[in-house]
Amino acid sequence: MKRGKRYAADMKKVEEGKVYPLPEAVKIVKSFTPTKNDQTIDVCIHLGIDAKQTDQTVRGSVSLPHGTGAKKRVIAFCNPDKAAAAKEAGAVEVGGEELVKRVEEGWMDFDVAVADPALMRFVGRLGKVLGPRGLMPSPKAGTVTPDVATAVREYTAGKVNFKNDAGGNVQAPVGKLSFSEEQLADNIKAFVDTIVRIKPSSARGQYIKKISIAGTMTPGVLAAAE
C-alpha cells in the first residue's frame, strides 16, 4: 500500500520491531503529525489463544478511567418503573415491546442496546437483527442487567465492549489523540489489565504476545504488557 508523506515521516519515529515501554509508546503516538480530525486511538492485543475453541473466547467490557472521548447513543429496553431513571442516565430511547417492534421494523439509530432481564423474552426475537451488528444485549457484556440506569450511564460515557476475532486479536478504542499521555496510558493499562484478568483457564503458553497502539491514520507502535 502506498503511504503519504505524513505517514512516511511518522514511520521514521518508530524503530521497526522494537517494543517500547507503555509511556514511551504513548509518547511516540502523541508525537505523530496531527490531522484535521481528532483521531481515535486504538489498542490491538494479539493473544496466545486458540480462537477456534469456545472455551478460550476472550469477551467482556471495561469502563475506561477517562472514557473514549466519544459519547454513544444508548437505548434501554425496560418496564415503565425504570424508564425515568434510564432517560435521566442518558438513554436516547426507552421502552418495552413498542421499542422492540420499532427496531424490528428497521430503526437503528443507536450504538448500544441495554435490556432489563425481565424484557429479554421480547428482546430475544431481535437476535437476527441485532446479532450480526454486534448490538444484541448480552449478560457477558453487561448490557443485560437489572440496573439499567447504571449500564446506560456507563455506555453513554464510553464503556467498551470487546471480543477476540478469528486471529486471536482483541481491539478497542482507548481515547483520542487529543488526550494527554497520562490519560491514554491509564486507559490502555485498564484495558490490558482487564484482558489479563479474564485469561481463559484453558489457554496455554504465552498469553499476551503483542500489543500495538495506533491512531486512525498513524503507524502502529508496539508496547510492552507491563
TILUMKE-822167 format. One line per 3 residues: for each residue x, y, z of N, C-alpha, C, O. Coordinates in steps of 0.2 Angstrom, whole numbers, plus 5000, padded with zeros to 4 digits. Layout:
// TILUMKE-822167
X:Y:Z:X:Y:Z:X:Y:Z:X:Y:Z  ...
END
This chain:
// TILUMKE-822167
5004:4994:5000:5000:5000:5000:5004:5006:5000:5009:5007:5004  5003:5011:4996:5007:5017:4995:5004:5022:5001:4998:5023:5002  5009:5024:5004:5008:5029:5010:5010:5036:5008:5014:5037:5004
5006:5041:5012:5008:5048:5010:5014:5050:5014:5017:5046:5018  5016:5056:5013:5022:5059:5016:5021:5060:5023:5026:5059:5027  5015:5062:5025:5014:5062:5033:5015:5056:5036:5019:5055:5041
5012:5050:5033:5013:5044:5036:5020:5041:5036:5023:5039:5041  5024:5043:5031:5031:5041:5030:5035:5044:5035:5040:5041:5038  5034:5051:5036:5038:5054:5041:5036:5052:5048:5041:5051:5052
5030:5050:5050:5029:5047:5056:5032:5040:5057:5034:5038:5063  5033:5036:5052:5036:5030:5052:5043:5030:5054:5046:5026:5058  5046:5036:5053:5053:5037:5055:5054:5037:5062:5060:5037:5065
5049:5039:5066:5049:5040:5073:5049:5033:5076:5049:5033:5083  5047:5028:5073:5046:5021:5076:5052:5016:5073:5053:5015:5067  5055:5013:5078:5060:5008:5076:5057:5001:5075:5053:4999:5079
5057:4999:5069:5054:4993:5067:5055:4987:5072:5061:4985:5073  5050:4984:5074:5050:4978:5078:5052:4979:5086:5052:4975:5090  5053:4986:5087:5055:4987:5094:5049:4988:5098:5044:4990:5096
5049:4985:5104:5044:4985:5109:5045:4990:5114:5050:4990:5118  5041:4996:5115:5043:5001:5119:5039:5001:5126:5034:4998:5126  5042:5003:5131:5038:5004:5137:5032:5008:5136:5032:5012:5132
5026:5006:5139:5020:5009:5138:5020:5017:5138:5018:5020:5133  5023:5020:5143:5023:5028:5142:5027:5030:5136:5025:5035:5133  5032:5027:5134:5036:5029:5128:5032:5028:5122:5032:5032:5117
5029:5022:5122:5025:5021:5116:5019:5026:5115:5018:5028:5109  5016:5028:5120:5011:5033:5120:5014:5040:5118:5011:5043:5114  5019:5041:5121:5023:5047:5119:5024:5048:5111:5023:5053:5108
5026:5042:5108:5028:5042:5101:5021:5043:5097:5021:5047:5092  5016:5040:5099:5009:5040:5096:5007:5048:5096:5004:5050:5091  5008:5051:5102:5006:5058:5103:5010:5063:5099:5008:5068:5097
5016:5060:5097:5021:5065:5093:5019:5065:5085:5022:5069:5082  5015:5060:5083:5013:5059:5076:5010:5066:5074:5006:5069:5077  5011:5067:5067:5008:5073:5064:5000:5073:5065:4997:5069:5063
4997:5078:5068:4990:5078:5069:4987:5080:5062:4989:5082:5058  4980:5077:5062:4976:5078:5056:4970:5083:5058:4970:5085:5064  4966:5085:5053:4961:5089:5054:4956:5086:5060:4953:5090:5064
4955:5080:5059:4950:5077:5064:4954:5074:5070:4960:5072:5070  4951:5074:5076:4954:5071:5082:4954:5064:5082:4949:5061:5083  4959:5061:5080:4959:5054:5078:4958:5049:5084:4960:5051:5090
4955:5044:5083:4953:5039:5089:4960:5035:5089:4963:5033:5084  4962:5033:5096:4967:5029:5097:4965:5022:5099:4961:5021:5103  4967:5017:5095:4965:5010:5096:4971:5006:5099:4977:5007:5097
4969:5001:5103:4974:4996:5105:4972:4989:5103:4966:4987:5103  4977:4986:5100:4976:4979:5097:4980:4974:5101:4986:4975:5101  4978:4969:5104:4982:4964:5108:4981:4958:5104:4976:4955:5103
4987:4955:5102:4987:4948:5099:4988:4943:5105:4993:4943:5109  4983:4939:5106:4983:4934:5111:4985:4927:5109:4984:4925:5104  4988:4923:5114:4990:4916:5113:4985:4912:5115:4985:4908:5119
4979:4912:5111:4973:4908:5112:4972:4904:5106:4974:4906:5100  4968:4899:5106:4966:4895:5100:4959:4898:5099:4954:4896:5103  4958:4903:5095:4951:4906:5094:4946:4901:5091:4940:4903:5091
4948:4895:5089:4943:4890:5087:4939:4887:5093:4934:4884:5092  4943:4887:5098:4940:4884:5104:4935:4889:5108:4938:4894:5110  4929:4887:5109:4924:4892:5113:4926:4893:5120:4925:4898:5123
4930:4888:5123:4932:4889:5130:4938:4894:5131:4940:4895:5136  4940:4896:5125:4946:4901:5125:4944:4908:5122:4948:4912:5121  4937:4909:5121:4935:4915:5119:4936:4921:5125:4935:4920:5130
4939:4926:5122:4940:4932:5127:4935:4937:5125:4935:4941:5120  4930:4938:5130:4925:4943:5128:4923:4947:5135:4923:4944:5140  4921:4953:5134:4919:4957:5140:4918:4964:5139:4917:4966:5133
4919:4968:5144:4918:4975:5143:4922:4978:5149:4924:4975:5154  4924:4985:5148:4928:4988:5153:4926:4996:5152:4925:4999:5147  4926:4999:5158:4925:5006:5159:4931:5009:5160:4935:5008:5165
4933:5013:5155:4940:5016:5155:4940:5022:5159:4935:5026:5160  4946:5023:5163:4946:5029:5168:4944:5035:5165:4941:5040:5168  4946:5037:5159:4945:5043:5156:4940:5043:5150:4940:5047:5146
4936:5037:5149:4932:5037:5144:4935:5036:5137:4941:5035:5137  4931:5036:5132:4934:5035:5125:4935:5042:5121:4937:5043:5116  4931:5047:5124:4931:5053:5120:4925:5054:5115:4924:5059:5112
4921:5049:5115:4915:5049:5111:4909:5046:5114:4909:5040:5117  4904:5050:5115:4898:5048:5118:4894:5043:5113:4894:5044:5107  4891:5038:5116:4887:5033:5112:4880:5034:5113:4878:5036:5119
4876:5033:5108:4869:5033:5108:4866:5026:5111:4867:5021:5108  4863:5026:5117:4861:5020:5121:4854:5020:5121:4851:5025:5123  4851:5014:5120:4844:5013:5121:4843:5008:5126:4847:5004:5127
4837:5009:5129:4836:5004:5135:4829:5001:5134:4824:5004:5134  4829:4994:5134:4823:4990:5135:4821:4989:5142:4825:4985:5145  4816:4992:5144:4814:4991:5151:4807:4993:5153:4804:4996:5148
4804:4991:5158:4797:4992:5160:4797:5000:5163:4802:5003:5164  4791:5002:5163:4790:5009:5165:4793:5011:5171:4795:5017:5172  4793:5007:5176:4796:5009:5183:4803:5010:5182:4806:5014:5187
4807:5009:5177:4814:5010:5176:4815:5015:5171:4821:5017:5170  4810:5017:5167:4811:5021:5161:4814:5028:5163:4818:5031:5160  4811:5031:5168:4813:5038:5170:4821:5038:5172:4824:5043:5170
4823:5033:5176:4830:5033:5178:4834:5032:5172:4840:5035:5171  4832:5028:5167:4836:5026:5161:4837:5033:5157:4842:5034:5154  4831:5036:5156:4831:5043:5152:4836:5048:5156:4840:5051:5152
4836:5048:5162:4840:5053:5166:4847:5051:5165:4852:5055:5165  4849:5044:5165:4856:5042:5164:4858:5043:5157:4864:5043:5156  4854:5045:5152:4856:5047:5146:4854:5043:5140:4856:5044:5134
4849:5038:5141:4846:5034:5136:4843:5039:5130:4839:5043:5132  4844:5037:5124:4841:5041:5119:4834:5039:5118:4829:5043:5115  4832:5033:5119:4826:5030:5118:4825:5024:5124:4829:5021:5125
4819:5024:5127:4817:5019:5132:4810:5016:5130:4806:5020:5128  4810:5010:5131:4803:5007:5130:4803:4999:5131:4809:4996:5132  4798:4996:5130:4797:4989:5131:4795:4986:5124:4799:4987:5119
4789:4983:5123:4788:4979:5117:4787:4984:5111:4789:4982:5106  4785:4990:5113:4784:4995:5107:4791:4997:5104:4792:4998:5098  4796:4997:5108:4803:4999:5106:4806:4993:5102:4809:4993:5097
4804:4987:5105:4807:4981:5101:4804:4981:5094:4807:4979:5089  4797:4982:5094:4794:4982:5087:4797:4987:5082:4798:4986:5077  4799:4993:5085:4802:4999:5081:4808:4996:5078:4810:4998:5073
4812:4993:5082:4819:4990:5080:4818:4985:5075:4821:4985:5070  4813:4981:5076:4811:4975:5071:4809:4978:5064:4811:4975:5059  4806:4984:5064:4804:4987:5058:4810:4991:5055:4809:4994:5049
4816:4991:5058:4822:4994:5054:4825:5000:5058:4830:5003:5055  4822:5003:5063:4825:5008:5066:4832:5006:5070:4832:5002:5074  4837:5010:5068:4844:5008:5071:4848:5014:5073:4854:5013:5072
4845:5019:5075:4849:5025:5076:4852:5025:5083:4850:5029:5088  4856:5020:5085:4859:5019:5091:4865:5015:5091:4866:5011:5086  4870:5015:5096:4876:5012:5096:4876:5006:5101:4880:5001:5100
4872:5006:5106:4872:5001:5111:4865:5000:5114:4861:5005:5114  4863:4994:5115:4856:4992:5117:4857:4989:5124:4861:4984:5125  4854:4991:5129:4854:4989:5136:4847:4986:5137:4842:4989:5135
4846:4980:5141:4840:4977:5142:4839:4975:5149:4844:4972:5152  4834:4976:5152:4832:4973:5159:4831:4965:5158:4827:4964:5153  4833:4961:5162:4832:4954:5161:4824:4952:5160:4822:4947:5156
4820:4956:5163:4813:4955:5163:4810:4956:5156:4805:4954:5154  4814:4960:5152:4811:4961:5145:4815:4957:5140:4813:4957:5134  4819:4952:5142:4823:4948:5137:4818:4943:5133:4820:4941:5127
4812:4942:5136:4808:4937:5132:4805:4941:5126:4803:4937:5121  4805:4947:5126:4803:4951:5120:4809:4953:5116:4809:4953:5109  4815:4955:5119:4821:4957:5116:4824:4951:5112:4827:4952:5107
4823:4945:5114:4826:4939:5111:4825:4939:5104:4829:4936:5100  4819:4941:5102:4817:4940:5095:4821:4945:5090:4820:4944:5084  4825:4949:5093:4829:4954:5089:4836:4951:5088:4840:4954:5084
4837:4945:5090:4843:4942:5089:4846:4942:5081:4852:4943:5080  4841:4940:5077:4843:4940:5070:4845:4947:5067:4848:4948:5062  4842:4952:5070:4843:4959:5068:4849:4962:5071:4853:4965:5068
4849:4961:5078:4855:4965:5081:4861:4961:5082:4867:4963:5082  4861:4954:5082:4866:4950:5082:4872:4951:5077:4878:4952:5079  4870:4951:5071:4875:4952:5066:4879:4959:5066:4884:4960:5064
4875:4964:5069:4878:4971:5070:4882:4971:5077:4885:4977:5078  4882:4966:5081:4885:4966:5087:4882:4971:5092:4885:4973:5097  4875:4971:5091:4871:4976:5096:4866:4972:5100:4863:4975:5104
4866:4965:5100:4862:4961:5104:4864:4962:5112:4870:4960:5113  4859:4964:5116:4861:4964:5123:4863:4957:5126:4861:4952:5124  4868:4957:5130:4871:4951:5132:4874:4952:5140:4877:4957:5141
4872:4947:5144:4875:4947:5151:4882:4948:5151:4885:4951:5156  4886:4944:5147:4893:4945:5147:4896:4952:5146:4901:4953:5148  4892:4955:5142:4895:4962:5140:4892:4967:5145:4893:4973:5145
4888:4965:5150:4885:4969:5155:4879:4974:5152:4877:4978:5155  4876:4971:5146:4871:4975:5143:4864:4972:5145:4859:4974:5143  4864:4966:5148:4858:4964:5151:4859:4964:5159:4863:4960:5161
4855:4968:5162:4856:4969:5169:4850:4973:5172:4846:4976:5169  4848:4971:5178:4843:4974:5181:4844:4981:5183:4839:4985:5184  4851:4983:5183:4852:4990:5185:4853:4994:5178:4859:4996:5176
4848:4995:5175:4848:4998:5168:4851:5005:5168:4855:5006:5164  4849:5009:5173:4852:5016:5173:4859:5016:5173:4862:5020:5170  4862:5012:5177:4870:5012:5178:4873:5010:5171:4878:5013:5169
4870:5005:5168:4873:5002:5162:4872:5008:5157:4877:5009:5153  4867:5011:5156:4866:5017:5152:4871:5022:5153:4874:5024:5148  4872:5024:5159:4877:5029:5161:4884:5027:5159:4887:5031:5156
4886:5021:5160:4892:5019:5158:4894:5018:5151:4899:5021:5148  4889:5016:5147:4890:5015:5140:4889:5022:5136:4893:5023:5131  4885:5026:5139:4885:5033:5136:4892:5037:5137:4894:5041:5133
4895:5035:5143:4901:5039:5144:4907:5035:5140:4913:5038:5140  4906:5029:5137:4911:5026:5133:4913:5020:5136:4919:5018:5134  4909:5016:5139:4911:5009:5141:4913:5005:5135:4909:5006:5130
4918:5001:5135:4920:4997:5129:4918:4990:5129:4920:4987:5134  4915:4987:5124:4914:4980:5123:4920:4977:5119:4923:4981:5115  4922:4971:5120:4927:4968:5116:4926:4961:5115:4923:4957:5120
4928:4958:5110:4928:4950:5109:4934:4949:5104:4935:4952:5099  4937:4943:5105:4943:4941:5101:4940:4940:5094:4934:4937:5093  4944:4941:5089:4942:4939:5082:4945:4932:5080:4948:4929:5085
4944:4930:5074:4947:4923:5072:4954:4922:5073:4957:4917:5073  4958:4928:5073:4965:4928:5073:4968:4928:5080:4974:4928:5081  4963:4928:5085:4965:4929:5092:4967:4936:5094:4971:4937:5099
4964:4941:5091:4966:4948:5092:4960:4951:5096:4954:4950:5094  4961:4955:5101:4956:4959:5104:4958:4967:5102:4964:4969:5104  4953:4971:5100:4954:4978:5099:4949:4982:5102:4943:4980:5102
4951:4988:5104:4946:4993:5107:4949:5000:5106:4955:5001:5106  4944:5005:5106:4946:5012:5106:4948:5014:5113:4944:5012:5118  4953:5017:5114:4955:5019:5121:4956:5027:5122:4959:5029:5127
4953:5031:5117:4954:5038:5118:4955:5041:5112:4954:5039:5106  4956:5048:5112:4958:5052:5106:4965:5055:5107:4968:5055:5112  4967:5057:5101:4974:5059:5100:4975:5065:5105:4981:5067:5107
4970:5069:5106:4970:5075:5110:4970:5073:5117:4972:5078:5121  4969:5067:5119:4970:5065:5126:4977:5066:5129:4982:5066:5124  4979:5067:5135:4985:5068:5137:4989:5061:5137:4985:5056:5137
4995:5061:5138:4999:5055:5138:4997:5051:5144:4996:5045:5144  4996:5054:5150:4994:5051:5156:4987:5047:5155:4986:5042:5157  4982:5051:5152:4975:5048:5151:4975:5042:5146:4972:5037:5148
4979:5043:5141:4980:5037:5136:4983:5031:5140:4981:5025:5139  4988:5032:5143:4992:5027:5147:4987:5023:5152:4987:5017:5153  4983:5027:5156:4979:5025:5161:4973:5020:5157:4972:5015:5160
4971:5023:5152:4966:5019:5148:4968:5012:5145:4965:5007:5146  4974:5013:5142:4977:5007:5139:4979:5002:5145:4977:4996:5144  4981:5004:5150:4983:4999:5156:4976:4996:5159:4976:4990:5160
4971:5000:5159:4965:4997:5162:4962:4992:5157:4960:4987:5159  4963:4993:5150:4961:4988:5145:4965:4982:5146:4962:4976:5146  4972:4983:5146:4976:4977:5146:4975:4973:5153:4975:4967:5152
4974:4976:5158:4973:4973:5165:4967:4969:5164:4967:4963:5167  4962:4971:5161:4956:4968:5160:4957:4961:5156:4954:4956:5158  4960:4962:5151:4962:4956:5147:4965:4951:5150:4964:4945:5150
4970:4953:5154:4974:4948:5158:4970:4945:5164:4971:4939:5165  4966:4949:5167:4961:4946:5172:4957:4941:5170:4955:4936:5174  4954:4941:5164:4949:4936:5161:4953:4931:5157:4949:4928:5153
4959:4930:5158:4963:4925:5154:4959:4918:5154:4958:4916:5160  4957:4915:5149:4954:4908:5149:4959:4903:5153:4965:4903:5151  4956:4899:5157:4960:4894:5161:4963:4889:5156:4968:4886:5158
4960:4888:5150:4962:4883:5146:4968:4885:5141:4971:4881:5137  4969:4892:5141:4974:4895:5137:4981:4893:5139:4982:4893:5145  4985:4891:5135:4992:4888:5137:4998:4892:5133:4996:4896:5128
5003:4893:5136:5009:4896:5134:5008:4904:5135:5005:4906:5139  5012:4908:5131:5012:4915:5132:5005:4918:5130:5002:4916:5124  5002:4921:5134:4995:4924:5134:4995:4930:5129:4992:4930:5124
4999:4935:5132:4999:4942:5128:5005:4941:5124:5011:4942:5126  5004:4941:5117:5010:4940:5113:5012:4947:5110:5018:4948:5109  5008:4952:5109:5009:4958:5106:5004:4963:5107:4998:4962:5107
5006:4969:5109:5002:4975:5110:5004:4981:5105:5009:4983:5105  4999:4983:5101:5000:4988:5096:4995:4994:5098:4989:4993:5098  4998:5000:5097:4994:5006:5098:4995:5010:5092:5000:5011:5089
4989:5013:5090:4989:5017:5084:4983:5021:5083:4978:5020:5086  4984:5027:5080:4979:5031:5079:4975:5029:5072:4977:5025:5069  4969:5032:5071:4966:5030:5065:4970:5031:5058:4969:5027:5054
4974:5036:5058:4978:5037:5052:4986:5037:5054:4990:5041:5050  4988:5033:5059:4995:5033:5060:4998:5026:5060:4994:5021:5060  5005:5026:5060:5008:5019:5061:5006:5016:5068:5004:5020:5072
5007:5010:5068:5007:5006:5075:5013:5007:5079:5019:5006:5076  5013:5007:5085:5019:5007:5090:5018:5001:5094:5013:5000:5098  5023:4996:5095:5022:4991:5099:5024:4993:5106:5028:4997:5108
5020:4990:5111:5021:4992:5118:5021:4986:5122:5019:4981:5121  5025:4987:5128:5026:4981:5132:5020:4980:5137:5016:4985:5138  5018:4974:5139:5012:4972:5143:5013:4975:5150:5008:4977:5153
5019:4976:5152:5020:4979:5159:5024:4985:5159:5026:4988:5164
END
